[in-house]
């Protein structure tokens, strides 16, 4: 059956301008990091992406090595794009990245011009796209001149393979220098994608201040701290969770002290009439310098619950102070 997007798809979603650019992004964007690879049923991924678009989520975030296995999330999205979303391409912002390990040998990771541009060509092929809207340097490369890495992003834009340039997980000083180089090249830095949550505040205040000064947008990943800021771990580590699989969330972080703090945060959320995950998403959006927050979901129901965050984004000064008492003393810092 041919997919037809919901006519009311823009009625509920809120959009924020990305820095000083002309691009607006949905406050909640969909990331395809963990649950959209070749090991997952295509129809489940398809249902999530279609429902996301019906809810006004116009931004889909990928990277070359998302899966697992590597590349398969882009392949999955490519099939959904071909079969369902092709008529709506101009309503979508599709992003991808290169920087982490992707293929063997010395040219399969980091920030060289050879790796970044070859990876982008591969990504476009996997997704069946002529261009992506945003192409990111996924991480700072300490051994490659920043001029080379940013020059590759500039080339991608000038050759029409990307509309905008972005960076991810650069610190404040690296970000300022990257913005300067791109500005001199004539391809402004559009956006930065750092990790950020109530439990992981490394971007405060220096990086956020730098992004504001440079007019660069900010889209945060892992706003739920790999699931710690959800009801999943309130009673310990459940079977099948990321922590139980020793994946991207270390079980060592799920200490009893940390759980007591998270349960305290959950009580605040309940008083607000929200789930802990919803309050955690609202918290990341409390700062107007945050353009969007990225969610990764495994079901349509989880996606809908995340979007329901928009019904209650306001946090009072008292609530923020109480959140700080629990969150900043939790003894957890995932990526700083």
Secondary structure, 3 states (H helix, E strand, C coil): CCCCCCCCCCCCCCEEECCCCCCEEECEEEECCCCCCCCCCHHHHHHHHHHHHHCCCCEEECCCCCCCCCCHHHHHHHHHHHHHHHHHHHHCEEEEEECCCCCCCCCCCCCCHHHHHHHHHHHHHHHCCCCEEEEEECCCCCCCCHHHHHHHHHHHHHCCCEEEEEEECCCHHHHHHHHHHHHHHCCCEEEEECECECCECCCCCHHHHHHHHHCCEEEEECCCHHHCCCHHHCCCCCCCCCCCCCCCCCHHHCCHHHHHHHHHHHHHHHHCCCCHHHHHHHHHCCCCCCCEEEECCCCHHHHHHHHHHHHCCCCCHHHHHHHHHHHCCCCCCCCC
